[in-house]
Amino acid sequence: MKYVLIILLTFFSSQVFAQKTLDDLLKKHNDNGVPYISVEELAMPKTKAIILDSREPKEYNVSHIKDAVLVGYDAFDIASVEKQYPNKNEKIVVYCSLGIRSETVGEKLKKAGYTRVFNLYGGIFEWKNKDFSVIDSEEKETEKVHTFNKAWSKWLEKGKKVYEADKKEENKN
């Protein structure tokens, strides 16, 4: 069983590294069920939107976009969102690390009747790569961005990469 897991992780990691561009990666994992919004458009002062972070709490606590509300991915609860944001015509932008988990959450929002849902193209990685600031759990600006794992960290070009090393790496140190 251990060997099967190692083989699967190796295969998955090689697939991530095989992607040459962010476009390629997103086309492989997304079906464009939720339209993209660029980081530049979201950052414009005139853009009014509810910003939902569909990463996990450990990622959000390292850093997030200012005013973003954590909704998570594994424990995403549409009922909580509907309670907090009953107006289904408000503009909502969902993001994650790169824009894959956020598309899934965005599709759930659309299915629940939200009409103006957008997926942040490239997620928080693209946000940071374009020199926009992120804040930590104490609302202080930080350079740190949780990259989930070493394989995904290749997409973050700016900032300080934070991820949990796998057990093999921990044992080497």
C-alpha positions in Angstrom: 0.0 0.0 0.0 2.8 2.4 0.9 4.4 1.8 -2.5 1.2 2.4 -4.4 0.8 5.7 -2.5 4.4 6.7 -3.4 3.9 5.8 -7.1 0.6 7.8 -7.2 2.3 10.8 -5.5 5.2 10.6 -7.9 2.9 10.4 -10.9 0.8 13.4 -9.7 3.9 15.5 -9.0 5.3 14.7 -12.4 2.0 15.8 -14.0 2.2 19.1 -12.2 5.8 19.7 -13.3 4.9 18.7 -16.9 2.6 21.7 -17.2 4.5 24.4 -19.1 2.1 27.4 -18.5 -0.6 28.4 -16.0 -3.0 28.3 -19.0 -2.1 24.7 -19.6 -2.6 23.8 -16.0 -5.9 25.5 -15.7 -7.2 24.0 -19.0 -6.2 20.6 -17.8 -8.1 20.9 -14.5 -11.0 23.3 -15.2 -13.9 23.3 -17.5 -14.4 27.1 -17.5 -17.8 26.6 -15.7 -17.0 29.8 -13.8 -15.6 32.8 -15.8 -12.2 34.1 -14.8 -11.4 37.6 -13.4 -7.9 38.9 -13.6 -6.0 39.9 -10.5 -5.6 43.4 -12.1 -9.3 43.8 -12.5 -10.0 42.6 -8.9 -7.4 45.0 -7.6 -9.0 48.0 -9.3 -10.5 50.4 -6.7 -13.8 50.5 -8.6 -14.2 46.7 -8.4 -16.7 45.9 -5.6 -16.9 42.2 -4.8 -17.2 39.7 -2.1 -14.0 37.8 -2.0 -14.1 34.2 -0.9 -11.0 32.1 -0.1 -11.6 28.5 -0.9 -8.3 27.2 0.5 -7.9 25.4 3.8 -7.5 27.3 7.2 -3.8 26.5 7.4 -3.3 28.2 4.0 -5.5 31.2 4.8 -3.8 31.8 8.1 -0.4 32.1 6.5 -1.7 34.8 4.1 -4.8 35.8 2.2 -6.1 38.7 0.2 -7.3 41.6 2.3 -11.1 41.4 3.1 -11.3 37.8 1.9 -13.6 35.5 3.8 -12.5 31.9 4.4 -15.0 29.4 3.1 -12.6 26.5 2.6 -12.8 23.6 0.2 -13.0 20.3 2.1 -15.6 21.7 4.5 -17.2 24.2 2.2 -20.8 24.8 3.3 -23.2 26.5 0.8 -25.8 27.0 3.6 -23.3 29.2 5.6 -22.5 31.3 2.5 -26.2 31.7 1.7 -26.8 32.8 5.3 -23.9 35.3 5.2 -24.6 36.5 1.6 -28.3 36.2 0.9 -28.2 38.6 -2.1 -27.4 36.2 -5.0 -26.9 39.0 -7.4 -23.8 40.4 -5.7 -20.5 40.0 -7.4 -18.5 37.2 -5.8 -14.8 36.3 -6.6 -13.6 33.0 -5.4 -9.9 32.1 -5.2 -7.5 29.4 -4.1 -3.8 28.8 -4.8 -4.1 28.7 -8.6 -7.8 28.6 -9.5 -8.7 24.9 -9.5 -10.4 24.5 -6.1 -12.0 27.9 -6.5 -13.7 26.8 -9.8 -15.3 23.9 -7.9 -16.6 26.2 -5.2 -17.7 28.7 -7.8 -19.7 26.0 -9.6 -21.4 25.2 -6.3 -22.3 28.9 -5.8 -23.7 29.1 -9.3 -25.7 25.9 -8.7 -27.2 27.5 -5.6 -28.4 30.5 -7.7 -25.6 33.0 -7.4 -25.5 34.9 -10.7 -22.2 36.9 -10.7 -19.5 34.4 -9.6 -16.0 34.7 -10.9 -12.8 32.6 -10.4 -9.6 34.6 -9.8 -7.3 33.6 -12.6 -4.1 32.1 -11.1 -5.4 32.5 -7.5 -3.3 34.0 -4.7 -0.1 32.9 -6.5 -0.9 35.1 -9.5 -2.0 37.9 -7.1 1.4 37.8 -5.3 3.3 37.3 -8.6 1.8 40.6 -9.8 3.0 42.4 -6.7 -0.3 42.7 -4.9 -0.1 42.5 -1.1 -1.4 39.7 1.1 -2.0 39.7 4.8 -1.5 37.2 7.6 -3.9 36.1 10.3 -3.0 39.2 12.3 -4.0 41.5 9.4 -0.3 42.4 8.8 1.2 42.5 5.4 3.4 39.5 4.7 5.6 38.0 2.0 4.6 34.4 2.9 2.2 32.4 0.8 1.2 28.8 1.6 2.0 26.8 -1.6 0.4 23.5 -0.4 3.4 21.4 -1.4 6.8 21.7 -3.1 5.4 20.7 -6.5 2.7 23.4 -6.5 5.2 26.0 -5.2 6.8 26.3 -8.7 3.9 28.5 -9.7 4.7 31.1 -7.0 7.4 33.3 -8.4 7.4 36.1 -5.7 7.1 36.0 -2.0 8.2 33.4 0.5 6.9 29.9 -0.1 5.4 28.0 2.9 4.4 24.4 2.7 4.6 21.3 4.8 7.4 19.1 3.8 6.6 15.5 3.2 7.8 12.9 5.7 10.8 11.9 3.6 12.1 15.5 3.5 11.5 15.9 7.2 13.5 12.8 7.9 16.4 14.1 5.8 16.8 17.2 8.0 
